[in-house]
Amino acid sequence: MAVSLRRKLTYSSSGKGFVEYPYEGMFTAKVKENQLKTLKPTSGKLQASNAFGPYKKENVIQLELQFDNNESSGAFLDGAPVELTINVDNAKGMLYLTRVENRIVVTNTKPVG
């Protein structure tokens, strides 16, 4: 079983220059203590330039995660959230993916329950 979603990443800076961060290792996910495998993206780079002053760059990515075993997929189907960590230049953020009925709800607050 796999989970596929589109996410928008926004780079914002008041400095000048060009930045790029590899997608490899940027996304990690787990259900309870079971790691998921990142199928996409595994190559390429998040790139942004603010050479002409303050800049905000949006990158839309297709993220695909695979459950490695029946225990992790079963836990997700039973309501356990996927904890998705996004790490860009050692700045980490967390999103939670929870199955509600036949939809996936994405929040930045860990679901209670």
WOSUL-V682537 format. One line per field, one symbol per residue. phi: phi as a letter, one per 30 degrees, with the letter a starting at -180 (. if undefined). A space follows every 10 residues. Layout:
# WOSUL-V682537
phi = ???
This chain:
# WOSUL-V682537
phi = .bcbacbccc cbacdckbbb bddeidcbba chccdccddb dcbibdbabb dcjebbbcbc bccbcbddad ddddddddjd ddccccbchi ccbbbbcbdb hcbcccbccd dck
